[in-house]
């Protein structure tokens, strides 16, 4: 018989991985990333079946499909509830919901944080790459870079927008961590 630690590890890994995939689908849709990119196609294929009921229930808002975001939240919430049940812990429903919501926001920020790092590295190592991964990362991060460049313009040809993005992400994540404690 498997121990509670092993079951916890399996549930956390599967739940977090699938929530990450669904959250990535939401962010790719939000950024209007190339749907025909093979990576986008894979993300869409893995999330299509569980997302279908949510897409029927949740209307688009201002042309954006938030059903993937809602599904990612439900996955986070279900994972957290299962982990609490397995570990024989009780927490109020409002607390569990808040933790799942903050965890989802933190995951979205992590996706952007690592995508910005990847984008910066790719711009040094393989600028203008035709590989699907760098193209998708660029499409995901470019809206953030455009927004940051409005605040911090390039200085002497040096783009400082990633630094601003990192700072904002870190400040927001610190505030989210404060809410949990």
C-alpha positions in Angstrom: 0.0 0.0 0.0 1.3 3.4 -0.9 2.0 5.9 1.9 0.3 9.2 2.2 3.4 11.0 1.1 3.6 9.1 -2.2 -0.1 9.7 -2.9 0.3 13.3 -2.0 3.2 13.6 -4.4 1.3 12.0 -7.2 -1.8 14.1 -6.7 0.1 17.3 -6.4 2.3 16.6 -9.5 -0.7 15.6 -11.7 -2.9 18.5 -10.4 -0.3 21.2 -10.7 0.9 20.0 -14.1 -2.6 19.9 -15.6 -3.5 23.3 -14.0 -0.3 24.7 -15.5 -1.2 23.4 -18.9 -4.7 24.8 -18.7 -3.4 28.2 -17.4 -0.9 28.2 -20.3 -3.8 27.7 -22.7 -5.6 30.7 -21.2 -2.4 32.9 -21.5 -1.8 31.8 -25.1 -5.4 32.7 -26.0 -5.1 36.0 -24.1 -1.8 36.9 -26.0 -3.4 35.8 -29.3 -0.5 33.4 -29.9 -0.4 31.4 -33.1 -2.9 28.7 -32.8 -1.2 26.7 -35.5 2.1 26.5 -33.7 2.7 22.8 -32.8 3.1 23.6 -29.1 -0.2 25.5 -29.1 -1.8 22.6 -30.9 -0.5 20.2 -28.2 -1.8 22.4 -25.4 -5.2 22.7 -27.1 -5.4 19.0 -27.7 -4.6 18.0 -24.1 -7.0 20.5 -22.6 -9.9 20.2 -25.2 -12.0 17.5 -23.6 -12.0 18.8 -20.0 -12.4 22.4 -21.2 -15.5 21.7 -23.4 -18.1 21.8 -20.6 -16.7 25.0 -19.2 -16.7 26.6 -22.6 -20.4 25.8 -23.0 -21.2 27.2 -19.5 -19.0 30.3 -19.4 -19.7 33.1 -22.0 -16.9 35.0 -23.6 -16.2 38.3 -22.0 -15.0 41.2 -24.3 -14.1 38.5 -26.8 -11.9 36.6 -24.4 -12.5 33.0 -23.3 -12.1 32.8 -19.5 -13.3 29.2 -19.3 -9.6 27.9 -19.3 -8.9 30.2 -16.3 -12.0 28.9 -14.5 -10.9 25.3 -15.2 -7.4 26.0 -13.9 -8.9 27.4 -10.7 -11.2 24.3 -10.3 -8.2 22.0 -10.8 -6.2 24.0 -8.2 -9.1 23.8 -5.8 -9.8 20.1 -6.4 -6.1 19.3 -5.9 -5.9 21.3 -2.7 -9.1 19.6 -1.3 -7.8 16.1 -2.2 -4.5 16.9 -0.5 -6.2 18.1 2.6 -8.4 15.0 2.7 -5.5 12.6 2.2 -3.5 14.3 4.9 -6.5 14.3 7.2 -6.5 18.1 7.6 -9.5 20.4 7.8 -9.6 23.9 6.6 -12.6 26.2 6.1 -14.1 26.4 2.6 -13.3 30.1 2.3 -9.7 29.5 3.2 -9.3 26.7 0.7 -10.9 28.8 -2.0 -8.6 31.7 -1.2 -5.5 29.5 -1.2 -6.5 28.0 -4.6 -7.1 31.4 -6.1 -3.8 32.9 -4.8 -2.0 29.7 -6.0 -3.5 30.2 -9.5 -2.4 33.8 -9.6 1.0 32.9 -8.4 1.2 30.2 -11.2 0.3 32.7 -13.8 3.0 35.1 -12.6 5.5 32.2 -12.6 4.6 31.4 -16.2 5.3 35.0 -17.2 8.5 35.2 -15.1 10.1 32.1 -16.7 8.8 33.1 -20.2 10.4 36.5 -19.8 13.7 34.9 -18.7 13.5 32.5 -21.7 12.7 35.4 -24.0 15.7 37.4 -22.8 18.0 34.3 -23.2 16.6 33.5 -26.6 17.2 37.1 -27.8 20.9 36.7 -27.0 21.4 33.1 -28.1 19.0 32.6 -31.1 17.4 35.9 -32.1 14.8 35.5 -34.9 14.6 31.8 -34.4 12.1 29.9 -36.5 11.6 27.1 -33.9 8.1 26.9 -32.6 9.1 27.3 -28.9 10.9 30.7 -29.2 8.2 32.0 -31.4 5.5 31.0 -28.9 7.5 32.5 -26.0 7.9 35.7 -28.0 4.2 35.9 -28.7 3.4 35.3 -25.0 5.8 37.9 -23.7 5.6 40.6 -26.3 2.4 42.2 -24.9 4.1 42.5 -21.5 7.2 44.0 -23.1 5.2 46.5 -25.0 3.4 47.6 -21.8 6.7 47.8 -19.9 8.4 49.8 -22.7 5.8 52.5 -22.3 7.1 53.0 -18.8 10.8 52.3 -19.3 12.0 53.2 -22.9 15.2 51.6 -24.3 18.3 53.5 -23.1 21.2 53.5 -25.6 19.7 50.5 -27.4 19.4 48.5 -24.2 15.9 47.2 -23.4 15.3 47.4 -19.7 11.7 46.3 -19.8 12.4 42.8 -18.6 13.8 44.3 -15.4 10.6 46.2 -14.8 8.5 43.1 -15.5 10.6 41.1 -13.0 10.2 43.7 -10.3 6.5 44.0 -10.8 6.1 40.2 -10.7 8.2 39.9 -7.6 6.3 42.7 -5.8 2.9 41.1 -6.7 4.1 37.6 -5.6 5.3 39.0 -2.3 1.9 40.5 -1.7 0.2 37.2 -2.6 2.5 35.4 -0.1 1.5 37.9 2.6 -2.2 37.1 2.0 -1.4 33.4 2.7 0.3 34.1 6.1 
